[in-house]
Amino acid sequence: MKKLIISALLLGITGGGIYAREKVISHGYPITPVPFTSVKLTDSFWGQRLQASREVTIPLAFSKCEETGRYKNFEMAAHPSDSNKVTGYSFDDTDVYKTIEGASYLLQTYPDKRLKKYIDSVLVIVAGAQEPDGYLYTSRTMNPAHPHQWAGSRRWEKVEELSHEFYNLGHMIEGAIAHYQATGQRNFLDIAIRYADCVCREIGEGPGKLVRVPGHQIAEMALAKLYLVTGEQRYLDMAKFFLDKRGYTSRRDAYSQAHKPVVEQDEAVGHAVRAAYMYAGMADVAALTGDTVYVHAIDRIWENIVSKKLYITGGIGATSNGEAFGKNYELPNMSAYCETCAAIGNVYVNYRLFLLHGDAKYYDVLERTLYNGLISGVSLDGGKFFYPNPLESMGQHQRQPWFGCACCPSNICRFIPSVPGYIYAVKDKDVYVNLFMSNDVTLNVVGKKVSISQTTSYPWNGDIQLRITHNSAKDFTLKIRIPGWVRNQVVPSNLYTYTDELDPSYRVMVNGEEVHADLQDGYFSINRQWKKGDSVEVHFDMNVRTVTANNKVEADRGRVAIERGPVVYCAEWADNDFDVLSVLLNPRSEFKVIERKDLLCGINQIQTQAQSLEYDKAGRLLVKDRILTLIPYYAWAHRGTGNMAVWLPDEVNATRPKAIPTLASKSKIDASHKIPTLFSVADGLIPQDENDRTIPYYHWYPKTGTTEWISYEFPEEVQVSTSTVYWFDDTPWGSCSIPKSWKIYYKNTEGKWLPVENLNAYSIVKGEGSAVKFKTVKTKAIKLEVVLPDEKTAGIYEWQVK
């Protein structure tokens, strides 16, 4: 691999521009990233996102660090004491580091003396918590005699399990580099270097050292960056050590990608965020060491993801059990986990694979993730967040202002401001145009300055103009990515396929005259002696398309997804006066695009004729003609609670008619623990088995060991004699288990709750109905009382009464 200036990898991945004068390091990526600080974004779509990040998300994250005791942890660590109370998570320190990282990106683009001063004040607190030898881990240091329960009794004892000591190091380094590059100050960088040196002294092979690998990966990426900043070989060696030893230590499970050595892996398994960070770290180390064995392993894993484990939204991680990849083709919709952090990790991986291989297919995946499964993770105003990003909902999913485990909000803080750095790349005299958003950029092409202005309304239309505003490089090749969706390829595999008969085309014009070229690796290349004022106009046909999944994806059989350009659409309750989960599309649907600048910060809606199916009171199936309206998936859940779906039936056997009204569904529901999914106990959906995650459920989390209840208040006095409960149990990974016991009560005419006289024992079984028969009672209300397990909570899919 060619030599690369010390800043190239760093600047493309984290932004910045102060390292160009530094020394040269060999074995960098073949393609040079363009730092986002070289790009001035003028785009309305992404400009709105950056403004929300600057004005809402990052200030909110800093305020939450104050409110939730993140800063207090560092203050207590500076003054260790047996009386210091250790609370929260062992990785809470990283929320401080990640927020500083995102704020640092903003400082480079939007200088702000108050923000800079605030960060400096936080770093004084952080520095005070560092031990003399560089170790910095507040979960142990604040109370060494009684550290966090995940920390272990001594350093590194549980680092492969839950202590997150190396994970904290990784985010510290990433934040410190961003801060150094934004300000030129070393106050944070020196803290990170001291901790990294502590790890290098105590971890590795040799006398007195411990062989350990990170439980949660990210240190690998971070240490590679630290090597680039400092030129110190030990940091790269440690990054490679962490990868080389994975699968050889005491931890050898798939959850943490330690089931076999990394170079032997060929399937994406386990915790999706950990996996993506590790794959990105493998690419970094491969680029910097020239170890092609790593590259071959990542290529195999990438093929597995895009052909068997990638959601249409670009999300990864199918299951909440371990926040993990599922089996091949296991892609459920309502229970899809698709963690926001995993989407960010997916961008990191595909970006690095592009830098290694120069193929547009990686950007096809990156773009799909970026416009759908990633930005769905934060509200348009920047103030609410999704942890999982499901593809179907009955209202149980809503963005939250924050989370106790705040990895996703703080990750959004650091990612959104870096988006401009993904638009361009350079290799020798090749200039790659990978993403389409209005901006002005200044590039370094073989040491010469080239400036380009890009203008577009993408993703709402497919017209892009590139204008040369300065060129000292004379001749160079402009390589314009022709997205897979233009080339009739949903993703770079047969996992998804367009079902319509459309054949979109594209056109490229230089100074008003059409030019032609054969695509190479997905790029349209134009080589010429460019002059100031030269204009390239690109047009992509942007049709509404219908997509089907590989038949092996059970959840999507008989269904289609609808997309236009890079944007995946969904049907949401707020735009339709009928149940969108009961819809049936016409297999030959025609679509209408409606521009709505007044809605959801400006979107294009899609409308089509469809039918809805529902049962009447007599159990007869009714079919009604409807106009179905769809919105971009990323914009859902902004207007209240209700149904949403990405995959919509176009075959009758995949439909879900609106359920027959029941005594339970017509009742007023109340409970001791009021949460949005309370409705699900009477929604008429019965689980297929104890592992069914395709339907919503109610739970009493975080309560344990208590007596709780749910009640139905009937519209009128009725006679009831049976009750059936379908328990939700997600052990061993989850928090819900079957209860200790349960009872049924009815309300008498005096308003008192009395136990029913049951005719059989209260059974408690998983995967099927737990039923009890009792002497008939005439009542206006009935109550289910539950005694929760001592160390778990309990949950219910459905509660039937007859």
Disulfide bonds with the S-S distance in Angstrom:
none
